[in-house]
Structure formats: C-alpha cells, structure tokens
C-alpha cells in the first residue's frame, strides 16, 4: 500500500518536473513509483549505489539525478529525476521532502506499531480501535502482554534495534520507545504462558542490553490480556510493577505485576490512611524509628525464617535466650509480639507502609 501512496504522490507532482521523468526506488533498486508507469517493478543497475546511497549524497548516472532519503536511520528509498542540471537536483530535493511526508503520513495511518503505541498510551478513541484493527488486518483477540523496559541511559536507535532484533516477527511483536528512557515491548503469547516464562524472556532482554551496551535496565511485566482493547491495562500494570519495585524491591531488575502481592495494595493507599495505620499500630508510643539497627536486623531474619525462634537464633549465631530477650524488648516497645502470627503480620505491614511513606508519595 505504501507504493500506491507513492504513485499517487508522483502522479500529482508530475507538473513540478515538466516533461522530466520522476520516480522512486526502494533499497533493492526496484522502481516502486514512476511518472512512466510502465517502468514500475523494474530493477535498475546503479554502480554508484552502495557508497552514495549510504552517505545520502546526490548522485548522477546516465542522465538521471538520484537522491536517497528516509525519515531517520538508514535510507530506505531513492528519488530520481531525469536530467543532470541544477534544476534536476532541486526537483530531486523537493521530491525527497514531499515523499518523506507521504511516507510518514502513511506510517502514522497504517503502521501497526504506531497503532499499538496509540492504544497503550490512550491516544485513540475506544470506538475506533476495532475499525482500525480491521483496516490493518490486526488480530484483536489473541493474548498479549506488555513489558516496560527502563534503561539507565537515554534510549537511542541502536538500543531499539537490538530489542527489535530479539523479536523479529513484526506481525506479532511490537517494540517502540515512549520516552528518553522507556521502551515498550508488546508480545503475543500463548494464553497459558506463566509468569516464570515471561520473566525468563525479560531476563534475556536485560542480559542483552547489559552485554551490548553495559547499561542496567529494569523491566516491568504487566498481566497478559486477551483482546486488543485491554493492552493499555497490561501496559499500566507494567508501569505499576516498576514503580512498586522502586519502593519495595530495589534490588530486583525484573518485576512482575502478578508477584507484587500486598505491596501493590499499599502503593495505592492514600498517605493519610498510612499515617493513621502507623499511629494505631504503635499506639503505645513506640515507633519504627525507636528500634535500633540490631533489633531491625533481628526482625528481618526472624521473618526470613518463618518466625522460627530456634532457626533464627542459629542463623544469627546467638543463644536462643538472647533472641527471646530481643523479641520481648520489641513487644515492650511496640506492643506487638512477633512470635504471634497476627502481630507479626501487622508489624510486617507497618514496615512496608513506613518504607512506602519514605518515598514521599503525593497522595492524599
């Protein structure tokens, strides 16, 4: 369909060149549009092609002027004009500008990648999604998942290309950047694909970026969705996974929304409610700040060992009675006995809420 758009544009611009032949070649030197329509589909032999094409320089060959062009990156097309004079060069330049606009307009209107991008960013009316999907022959009912890839440095063309090369099936997988540091991968998957397989896929992306660009990345994985209209939700889930991970799982580089657990609930709480909760938990007057480093380290190990006093004492290399003394001290300061399962849950929640508040969330 791009060639048809180019042909329409060439036909309308014939008057610019007067009686001169004008047209466009693709990167394989096929004539894709020409004022002499019988030449469409022919392959030209251009000995200058390699050097001049790569440098985007204007070239002259056998009575024609050639000028490569594309929106960005490696040139994709070559405009040609009959003649070798200054007027021919000017017309060639005008053609590249005009045809580039046609190309960009076409891609914006018909490119699937751009279509998916508009969906996840809510840049398309809900009622238009189905119509557009039919125009693009886009399967709306398969299962897909959105991954948000946040890199430590500004995203450039090479980073995008590396990720795209990992997922070359452009009919099923879509890769695009949405900011200086964020790249989105929307991947078609089987409906029964589990979280572990998605994390393995994300790890391959992370390892590739680390190996080729020496840059750290954090990847959020949304929930799989069926139906193209749900893609925006999967993307928002991936965003939430990264934001929650920044608060509660700072050492993780792969974070799945499905594994956030209670951290996801805390992240969405108003700060006023969090303050109220902490005040009620520590109503005896003690606070988390009153617990010294040794006590906090003990609590952390006690939770890691499933509230088992003997196992925790062994891991801490202390006598069992020493650990019991510390737990009694915590109970005296906070009113919570961590050996009691319900009290332990409340204290664990309080630690997470406090950590959340330290990130200064702007919620009321």
C-alpha positions in Angstrom: 0.0 0.0 0.0 3.0 2.3 0.5 3.8 2.0 -3.2 0.3 3.0 -4.1 0.6 6.1 -1.9 3.9 7.0 -3.6 2.4 6.5 -7.1 -0.4 8.8 -6.2 2.0 11.4 -5.0 4.3 11.1 -8.1 1.3 11.5 -10.4 0.3 14.7 -8.6 3.8 16.1 -8.7 4.4 15.4 -12.4 3.9 19.1 -13.2 6.8 20.0 -11.0 9.2 18.3 -13.4 7.5 19.5 -16.6 8.4 16.8 -19.1 11.0 15.2 -16.9 10.6 11.6 -15.7 10.4 11.4 -11.9 10.1 8.4 -9.6 11.3 6.4 -6.6 13.3 3.3 -6.0 13.3 1.1 -2.9 16.6 -0.1 -1.2 16.7 -3.1 -3.6 16.6 -0.7 -6.6 13.1 -1.7 -7.6 11.1 1.1 -9.2 8.1 1.4 -6.8 6.6 4.5 -8.4 7.3 6.5 -11.6 5.7 9.1 -13.8 6.3 6.5 -16.6 4.1 3.8 -15.0 5.3 1.1 -17.3 8.7 1.2 -15.5 7.1 0.2 -12.2 8.5 -3.1 -10.9 11.7 -2.9 -13.0 15.1 -3.2 -11.2 17.8 -0.7 -12.1 21.5 -1.3 -12.1 23.3 1.6 -10.4 27.1 1.2 -9.9 27.3 4.2 -7.6 24.6 2.7 -5.4 26.5 1.5 -2.3 28.7 4.5 -1.5 26.3 7.3 -2.5 23.3 5.6 -1.0 24.8 5.1 2.4 26.1 8.7 2.6 22.7 10.1 1.4 24.6 12.1 -1.2 23.0 13.2 -4.5 24.4 11.2 -7.4 24.3 11.5 -11.2 24.2 8.4 -13.5 23.3 8.1 -17.2 21.3 11.3 -17.5 19.4 11.0 -14.1 19.9 12.6 -10.7 19.4 10.3 -7.7 18.9 11.3 -4.0 18.4 8.8 -1.2 16.0 9.6 1.7 14.1 8.3 4.7 12.7 9.7 8.0 15.6 8.5 10.1 18.4 5.9 10.2 19.5 4.1 7.1 17.9 5.4 3.8 15.0 3.3 2.6 14.3 4.9 -0.8 15.9 6.9 -3.6 14.1 9.6 -5.5 15.2 10.0 -9.2 14.7 12.8 -11.7 15.5 12.9 -15.4 18.3 15.4 -16.0 21.7 16.3 -14.5 21.4 20.1 -14.2 20.8 22.2 -11.1 17.1 22.2 -11.7 17.1 18.3 -11.7 18.9 18.4 -8.3 16.4 20.9 -6.9 13.5 18.8 -8.1 15.1 15.7 -6.5 15.4 17.5 -3.2 11.8 18.6 -3.4 10.7 15.1 -4.2 12.6 13.6 -1.1 10.9 16.2 1.2 7.4 15.6 -0.3 7.7 11.8 -0.4 9.1 11.7 3.1 6.0 13.5 4.3 3.8 11.0 2.4 5.8 8.1 3.9 5.4 9.5 7.5 1.7 10.1 7.0 1.2 6.6 5.6 3.1 5.0 8.5 1.1 7.1 11.1 -2.1 6.0 9.5 -1.4 2.4 8.6 1.6 1.2 10.7 0.7 -1.5 13.2 3.5 -0.5 15.6 2.1 3.0 15.7 -1.4 1.6 16.2 -0.4 -0.4 19.2 1.5 2.5 20.6 -1.6 4.7 20.4 -3.6 2.1 22.2 -1.4 1.7 25.2 -1.0 5.5 25.5 -4.7 6.1 25.2 -4.2 8.2 22.1 -7.1 6.6 20.2 -10.8 6.6 20.8 -12.1 3.4 22.2 -14.7 3.0 19.5 -12.1 3.4 16.7 -9.9 0.5 17.9 -11.9 -2.2 16.2 -12.3 -0.3 13.0 -8.6 0.4 12.8 -7.7 -3.2 13.6 -9.8 -4.4 10.7 -8.1 -1.9 8.4 -4.7 -3.2 9.4 -5.8 -6.9 9.4 -4.8 -6.9 13.0 -5.9 -9.9 15.1 -7.7 -8.3 18.0 -8.4 -11.5 20.0 -5.1 -13.2 20.8 -3.3 -13.0 24.1 -0.6 -10.4 24.5 1.4 -8.9 27.3 3.2 -5.5 27.7 6.7 -5.2 29.1 8.1 -1.8 30.1 11.9 -1.7 29.7 13.5 1.2 31.5 17.2 1.8 30.7 19.7 3.7 32.7 20.8 5.9 29.8 18.9 7.7 27.1 17.4 5.3 24.5 18.9 5.6 21.1 18.3 3.9 17.8 20.7 1.1 18.4 19.0 0.1 21.7 15.7 -0.1 19.9 17.2 -2.1 17.1 18.7 -4.6 19.4 15.4 -5.2 21.2 13.6 -5.4 17.8 16.1 -8.0 16.6 15.3 -10.1 19.6 11.6 -10.1 18.5 11.8 -10.1 14.7 8.2 -11.1 14.0 6.7 -7.7 13.3 3.2 -9.2 12.8 3.1 -10.4 16.4 5.6 -8.4 18.4 5.8 -4.6 18.7 8.7 -2.5 20.0 8.8 1.3 20.4 10.0 3.9 22.7 7.7 6.2 24.7 10.3 8.4 26.4 14.0 9.0 26.6 14.5 6.1 28.9 11.5 3.8 28.3 10.9 1.2 25.6 7.7 -0.9 25.4 7.5 -4.5 24.1 4.1 -5.8 23.3 4.4 -9.5 22.7 1.9 -12.1 21.5 1.9 -15.1 23.8 0.0 -18.4 24.3 -3.0 -17.9 26.6 -1.4 -20.3 29.2 2.0 -18.7 29.4 3.1 -18.4 33.0 4.9 -15.7 34.9 8.2 -17.7 35.0 8.4 -17.9 31.2 7.7 -14.1 30.9 10.4 -13.4 33.5 12.8 -15.6 31.5 12.0 -13.6 28.4 12.6 -10.3 30.2 15.9 -11.6 31.6 17.1 -12.3 28.0 16.4 -8.7 27.1 18.1 -7.4 30.3 21.2 -9.6 29.7 21.4 -8.5 26.1 21.3 -4.8 27.0 23.8 -5.3 29.7 26.2 -7.3 27.4 26.0 -5.0 24.4 25.6 -1.6 26.0 26.8 -2.1 29.5 23.6 -0.5 30.8 21.4 -1.6 33.6 17.7 -2.0 32.8 14.6 -2.5 34.9 11.8 -4.4 33.3 8.2 -4.4 34.5 5.9 -7.1 33.3 2.1 -6.5 33.0 -0.6 -9.1 33.2 -1.4 -11.0 30.0 -4.6 -9.8 28.4 -6.9 -11.1 25.6 -8.4 -8.5 23.4 -6.6 -5.5 21.9 -8.6 -3.0 23.9 -7.0 -4.4 27.1 -3.5 -3.7 26.0 -3.5 -0.3 27.8 -4.3 -2.1 31.1 -1.4 -4.5 30.7 0.9 -1.5 30.0 -0.3 0.3 33.1 0.3 -2.9 35.1 3.9 -2.9 33.8 4.3 0.7 34.9 3.0 -0.1 38.3 5.3 -3.0 38.6 8.3 -0.8 38.1 7.1 2.0 40.4 6.2 -0.5 43.2 9.6 -2.2 42.7 11.4 1.1 43.2 9.8 1.2 46.7 9.8 -2.4 47.9 12.1 -4.5 45.6 15.0 -2.1 44.9 17.4 -4.9 44.2 15.3 -6.6 41.5 15.6 -5.8 37.8 12.7 -8.0 36.7 9.4 -7.2 38.4 6.1 -8.9 37.5 2.8 -7.2 38.4 1.4 -10.7 39.3 4.0 -11.1 42.0 3.6 -7.7 43.7 1.2 -9.1 46.3 0.4 -6.8 49.2 2.9 -4.2 48.1 0.6 -3.3 45.3 -2.2 -2.6 47.7 0.0 -0.5 49.9 1.3 1.5 46.9 -2.3 2.6 46.1 -3.2 3.7 49.7 -3.6 7.4 50.5 -0.8 8.7 52.7 -3.2 10.0 55.3 -4.6 6.4 55.7 -1.0 5.1 56.0 -0.2 7.6 58.8 -3.3 6.6 60.6 -2.4 3.0 60.4 1.0 3.5 61.8 -0.3 5.6 64.7 -2.8 2.8 65.5 -0.1 0.1 65.3 2.3 2.0 67.6 -0.3 3.4 70.0 1.9 2.7 73.0 4.2 5.5 71.8 7.0 3.5 70.2 7.8 3.9 66.6 9.9 2.1 64.0 12.5 4.8 64.4 13.0 3.8 68.0 14.2 0.4 67.0 18.0 0.3 66.6 19.9 -1.4 63.8 20.5 -4.6 65.7 16.8 -5.0 66.5 15.7 -4.3 62.9 18.3 -6.9 61.6 16.9 -9.4 64.1 13.3 -8.7 62.9 14.3 -9.2 59.3 16.0 -12.5 60.0 13.0 -13.6 62.1 10.7 -13.0 59.2 13.0 -14.7 56.8 13.0 -17.9 58.9 9.2 -18.1 59.2 9.0 -16.9 62.8 11.1 -19.9 64.0 13.0 -18.9 67.1 15.5 -21.7 67.1 16.3 -21.4 63.4 16.7 -17.6 63.6 19.0 -17.9 66.6 21.1 -20.4 64.8 21.4 -18.1 61.7 22.2 -15.1 63.9 24.8 -17.1 65.8 23.2 -16.1 69.1 21.8 -18.1 72.0 18.1 -18.8 71.9 17.5 -16.8 75.1 19.3 -13.8 73.6 16.8 -13.8 70.7 13.8 -14.3 73.1 15.1 -11.2 75.1 15.2 -9.2 71.9 11.7 -10.2 70.9 10.4 -9.4 74.4 12.1 -6.0 74.1 10.2 -5.4 70.8 7.0 -6.3 72.4 7.6 -3.9 75.3 8.4 -1.1 72.9 5.7 -1.6 70.3 3.0 -3.8 72.0 3.5 -6.4 69.3 4.7 -10.0 70.0 6.3 -11.1 66.7 6.0 -14.8 67.8 2.3 -14.3 67.4 1.3 -14.8 63.7 -1.3 -11.9 63.6 1.1 -9.5 65.4 3.9 -10.5 63.0 1.6 -9.7 60.0 0.7 -6.3 61.5 4.4 -5.4 62.1 5.4 -6.6 58.6 2.7 -4.4 57.1 3.9 -1.5 59.3 7.4 -1.9 57.9 6.2 -1.8 54.4 3.9 1.2 54.9 6.8 3.1 56.5 9.0 2.2 53.6 6.3 3.4 51.2 5.9 6.7 53.1 9.7 7.4 52.9 9.4 7.6 49.1 7.3 10.8 49.6 4.3 9.7 47.5 2.0 12.7 46.6 -1.3 11.0 47.6 -4.0 12.3 49.9 
